[in-house]
Each structure stands twice: as structure tokens, then as C-alpha cells.
């Protein structure tokens, strides 16, 4: 019985440790849509902060990566976006942005 409890505790710790490692992924730098969109869009990431610039208008917030989702919080507004990373590019909601 004690051995089973030790194994269960170890598995729980391993799961929590792994989820913490993968949940803490961070982005760094500025990514631009270039000519991939009709309106110039940039995302600048530093720590847990993000500055989103659309047509020159900046919005500041925080972000976190949750698997294949990018969760952005601006004030009390939380928005969830599809997210992929491919080398020096990221894809947010199907729009490719390249690192500057």
C-alpha cells in the first residue's frame, strides 16, 4: 500500500513538473506580418508582456502559451488564438508573422 502511494505521488510530481515546464514557454522579440495581411501587424514579446501594433495603433497586454493556443489579456479582456511556431516565424490565427 505504501509503495503504491509513493508511486502515485511520484507520478503526480512528474506530471506537475512537466506541465510547469511546458506551460512556461515564452516568446521573445518582434514578429511582423509584412505583406501577409492587408493591414501591417506586429507582435512584440518580452517576458510575459506583449505589445500588439495594428496599423500603427499599439495595445499593451500580457500573454501566455497554452499548448497550441496563445492567450492574450488586455485589461479585463482575455482572447484565445490558435498558435504555431516554425523556426523564425509564428502563426497566429492562420497569419504568419516573421521575426525581425
RADAQUI-V531830 format. One record per pair of residues at least 24 apart in sequence whose C-alpha atoms are under 10 Angstrom apart, sorted by the first residue. I is the first residue (numbers start at 1). J is the second residue. D is the distance in whole Angstrom. If there is no record, write none. Layout:
# RADAQUI-V531830
i=[I | I]
j=[J | J]
d=[D | D]
This chain:
# RADAQUI-V531830
i=[19 | 22 | 22 | 22 | 23 | 23 | 23 | 23 | 24 | 24 | 24 | 24 | 25 | 25 | 25 | 25 | 26 | 26 | 26 | 27 | 27 | 27 | 27 | 27 | 28 | 29 | 29 | 30 | 30 | 30 | 30 | 31 | 31 | 31 | 31 | 31 | 31 | 31 | 31 | 31 | 32 | 32 | 32 | 32 | 32 | 32 | 32 | 32 | 33 | 33 | 33 | 33 | 33 | 33 | 33 | 33 | 33 | 34 | 34 | 34 | 34 | 35 | 35 | 36 | 36 | 36 | 36 | 37 | 37 | 37 | 41 | 41 | 42 | 42 | 42 | 42 | 43 | 43 | 43 | 43 | 44 | 44 | 48 | 49 | 50 | 68 | 69]
j=[66 | 65 | 66 | 67 | 64 | 65 | 66 | 67 | 48 | 64 | 65 | 66 | 64 | 65 | 66 | 67 | 63 | 64 | 65 | 63 | 64 | 65 | 85 | 90 | 99 | 99 | 100 | 97 | 98 | 99 | 100 | 88 | 89 | 90 | 91 | 96 | 97 | 98 | 99 | 100 | 89 | 90 | 95 | 96 | 97 | 98 | 99 | 100 | 89 | 90 | 91 | 92 | 95 | 96 | 97 | 98 | 99 | 96 | 97 | 98 | 100 | 96 | 97 | 95 | 96 | 97 | 98 | 95 | 96 | 97 | 95 | 97 | 97 | 98 | 99 | 100 | 92 | 97 | 98 | 99 | 99 | 100 | 72 | 73 | 74 | 92 | 93]
d=[10 | 9 | 8 | 8 | 8 | 7 | 6 | 8 | 9 | 8 | 7 | 9 | 8 | 6 | 8 | 9 | 9 | 7 | 7 | 9 | 9 | 9 | 10 | 10 | 9 | 7 | 8 | 9 | 8 | 6 | 6 | 9 | 7 | 8 | 10 | 9 | 5 | 5 | 4 | 6 | 9 | 9 | 10 | 8 | 5 | 5 | 6 | 7 | 10 | 10 | 9 | 10 | 7 | 6 | 4 | 6 | 9 | 9 | 7 | 8 | 10 | 10 | 10 | 7 | 7 | 8 | 10 | 8 | 9 | 10 | 10 | 8 | 8 | 9 | 10 | 10 | 10 | 8 | 10 | 9 | 9 | 10 | 10 | 9 | 9 | 10 | 9]
